[in-house]
């Protein structure tokens, strides 16, 4: 099985609305993901840039939420004694506890810090290192209690466009005995690639992307950062952890490397006047043909004239869109990484 970077060039032609004689051509590129074979569309037009949104009123009205320091210890759920006799799991300023409204067998929340609102340039590596350490400890203790819970997602939905109903920065940590669709596709195709080539897809991809130099950003320790050839969201940045499948197998150095890459990506988003994002870490135990993966995408900014970036293409055609050519994204974001 060969890693192929397949693409199709589409073009729409029409007459200009001004005068009607000039023919305008608008290109679209359809790319095929080398592993999953899923299609994504790269649109070459973009939404007009927006001014930075003033969050002061929103932050003022929602301050004192359940995740704020004066409430979090008294008003949030406690873990079962079998998972944590202390009720909560804390590292530095990060606090983890069960989700009152879980979306899986084991659903937890990790509140990143005491600050009720952070702009994307205010997130620090230390904040994420502490939050990811809490997430890893939740997963480790839960798997000791229930070894069948092998499939874990560590995700952040930031602001309303990212799907969060609470402004205060936090992560979702969800574990199940069955994989999500995305995990299933990653695992099945990674296993097929390994069976045919006797090598890990993720290692081979990194080596090819390094050689091409078009989408590979950098390595931070054992974490390789790159831009996806066929992105599944806007401004998508990926990280693959060499030698790790579950976050519970990573050392503190690898967790710190993940944190640095997240913060570097958010700084780039901030400079582009973006303020909402999602990321997911796909943490799966006991899979020798897989390597831990993180995906980070931006969302349409939170603003007075909000436009949703999820359309019928995504939800009804299962064909994802991105608004920047990946190779251009890589050139722009590379200076933001250490």
SULTA-V666080 format. One line per field, one symbol per residue. psi: psi as a letter, one per 20 degrees, with the letter a starting at -180 (. if undefined). burial: 1 if it has 16 or more other ideal C-beta (glycine too) atoms within 10 Angstrom, else 0. Layout:
psi=???
burial=???
//
This chain:
psi=pqoqnqqppqppprqqiohjhppppoqqppqpphgijqqqpopiqqqqqqqppojggggghiqkrhiqhihhhhjqrqqqhhgoiihrpqocippqrqphmqjagoprpophriphpprhjiprhgghggghggghhggghhhhhniinioqpoqpoprghijpiphpprqpopqriqqrgggggggghggggghhikrpghgggggghgghjhipfrpocjppprppgnqjrplppqppopjqhqhiiqrhghghggghhghgghhggghjkqiqrqqppoopqkoijqqpqpppqqrpqprgmppqjoahgghhikoqqqjqphhggghhhgiiq.
burial=00000000000000000000000000001011111001111110000001001010000000000011000100010010001100011110111111100001011111111001110100111011111111111111111000001111111111101101011111111111001101101110110011000001110111001000001110111111111111111111111111011111110001111111111111111100011111111111101011111111111111000000100000000001111111001100100110
//
